[in-house]
């Protein structure tokens, strides 16, 4: 029997869970809807659940991992406890943000894989980014091209991959927010 995920180094985890991009799959929206429905059963009243990330952007290649943003007005710690009691594994935590996953196993990815981003209400720039790319398919294709170009260089370095995309993401998130304000 191999190591438990909790015993693995970051490098071992990145080897077991490489960055893989696949063509857009319409089932991602279904996977999101299924999981969002299950989340509404356990989340506090008033929690806001949204599909974010590249699987929420129609027509582009993405990691086949459905990203879910959950915004709550109360304690993140209380919600985190509920999530963990319901099969979510905490990946990271900072003062106002927590990340969880589901579908990571000691043998690699399960058939359905999720990342859940737990935040306070209003901490939701990712929604602006996805909405902008969904209404500007030419920009979405630019993003796809960027991601495909980075893929093999960062296949086993998720932090590097995310950082390499950050300038693009910040640029279009800022633009999307400016449009909303005006």
C-alpha positions in Angstrom: 0.0 0.0 0.0 1.3 3.4 -1.0 1.4 6.6 1.0 -1.7 8.5 2.0 -2.3 11.8 0.3 -1.7 13.6 3.6 1.8 12.0 3.9 2.9 13.0 0.4 5.2 16.0 -0.4 4.0 18.7 -2.7 6.3 17.3 -5.4 4.9 13.8 -5.0 1.3 15.2 -5.2 2.2 17.1 -8.4 3.6 13.9 -9.9 0.5 11.9 -9.0 -1.9 14.7 -10.1 -0.3 16.4 -13.2 -1.8 19.2 -15.1 -3.8 17.6 -17.9 -5.9 19.6 -20.4 -8.8 18.2 -22.4 -11.2 19.5 -24.9 -14.3 21.2 -23.6 -16.8 18.7 -22.2 -20.5 19.6 -21.9 -20.7 17.2 -19.0 -18.7 19.6 -16.8 -21.9 21.8 -16.4 -23.8 18.7 -15.4 -21.1 17.7 -12.9 -21.2 21.2 -11.4 -25.1 21.1 -11.2 -25.0 17.7 -9.4 -22.4 18.8 -6.9 -24.0 22.2 -6.4 -27.3 20.5 -5.6 -25.6 18.3 -3.0 -23.8 21.3 -1.5 -27.1 23.2 -1.0 -28.2 20.4 1.3 -25.3 21.0 3.7 -24.4 24.7 3.3 -25.8 27.4 5.5 -28.9 29.3 4.3 -27.8 32.2 2.1 -24.6 30.5 0.8 -24.0 31.4 -2.8 -22.7 28.6 -5.1 -21.1 29.3 -8.5 -19.3 27.4 -11.3 -16.0 29.0 -11.9 -12.7 28.1 -13.6 -12.0 27.0 -17.1 -14.7 24.3 -17.0 -17.2 27.1 -16.7 -15.9 28.8 -19.9 -17.7 27.3 -22.9 -15.7 25.8 -25.7 -12.1 26.0 -24.3 -9.7 23.3 -23.3 -9.4 22.9 -19.5 -8.2 20.7 -16.7 -11.1 18.3 -16.2 -11.6 19.6 -12.7 -14.8 21.5 -11.9 -14.1 24.6 -9.8 -16.9 25.7 -7.4 -17.0 29.0 -5.6 -18.9 29.0 -2.3 -19.5 32.4 -0.7 -20.8 32.6 2.9 -21.6 35.5 5.2 -20.8 33.6 8.4 -17.8 31.7 9.7 -15.6 29.9 7.1 -14.4 27.6 9.9 -17.9 26.3 10.6 -18.6 25.7 6.9 -15.2 24.0 6.5 -16.1 21.6 9.3 -19.3 20.7 7.5 -17.5 20.3 4.2 -14.9 18.0 5.7 -17.6 15.9 7.4 -19.1 15.4 3.9 -16.0 14.2 2.1 -14.2 17.4 1.1 -10.5 17.5 1.8 -9.0 20.8 2.9 -6.1 21.8 0.6 -5.2 25.2 1.8 -6.3 27.9 4.2 -5.5 31.6 4.6 -7.1 34.3 6.7 -10.2 34.7 4.5 -10.0 31.8 2.0 -10.1 28.1 2.1 -9.7 25.5 -0.7 -11.0 21.9 -0.7 -10.9 19.1 -3.2 -12.9 16.0 -3.9 -11.9 13.2 -6.3 -8.2 12.9 -5.5 -7.2 9.4 -4.5 -4.0 7.6 -3.7 -4.2 6.1 -7.2 -4.7 9.5 -9.0 -7.8 11.3 -10.1 -11.3 9.9 -9.7 -13.8 10.1 -12.6 -15.2 13.4 -11.3 -12.8 15.9 -9.6 -13.7 19.1 -7.9 -12.0 22.1 -6.3 -14.1 24.1 -3.9 -13.1 27.7 -3.1 -14.7 28.9 0.2 -14.9 32.6 0.6 -16.8 35.4 2.3 -19.6 37.0 0.2 -18.2 39.4 -2.4 -14.8 37.8 -2.8 -15.7 36.5 -6.2 -13.5 37.9 -9.0 -13.5 34.6 -10.7 -17.1 35.0 -11.6 -16.3 38.3 -13.5 -13.5 36.6 -15.3 -15.6 33.6 -16.5 -18.5 35.9 -17.4 -16.2 38.1 -19.5 -14.7 35.1 -21.3 -18.1 33.6 -22.0 -19.3 36.8 -23.6 -16.0 37.3 -25.5 -15.2 34.0 -27.2 -12.1 35.5 -28.9 -10.6 36.3 -25.5 -11.6 32.8 -24.3 -9.6 31.3 -27.2 -6.6 33.5 -26.3 -6.8 32.1 -22.8 -7.0 28.6 -24.2 -3.9 29.2 -26.4 -2.0 30.5 -23.4 -2.9 27.5 -21.2 -2.0 25.0 -23.9 1.3 26.7 -24.4 2.1 26.5 -20.7 0.8 23.0 -20.2 3.9 20.8 -20.8 6.3 23.3 -19.2 4.3 23.2 -16.0 2.8 19.7 -16.1 4.1 19.0 -12.6 4.1 22.5 -11.2 0.5 23.8 -10.4 1.8 26.9 -8.7 4.0 27.8 -11.7 1.2 27.2 -14.1 -1.2 29.4 -12.1 1.4 32.1 -11.8 2.2 32.0 -15.5 -1.5 32.7 -16.3 -2.0 35.4 -13.6 -1.2 38.4 -15.8 -3.8 37.4 -18.3 -6.4 36.6 -15.6 -5.8 39.9 -13.8 -6.0 41.9 -17.0 -9.4 40.5 -18.0 -10.9 40.4 -14.5 -10.0 44.1 -14.1 -11.6 44.9 -17.5 -14.7 42.9 -16.6 -15.1 44.7 -13.3 -14.6 48.1 -15.0 -17.4 47.2 -17.4 -19.7 46.3 -14.5 -19.0 49.6 -12.8 -19.8 51.7 -15.9 
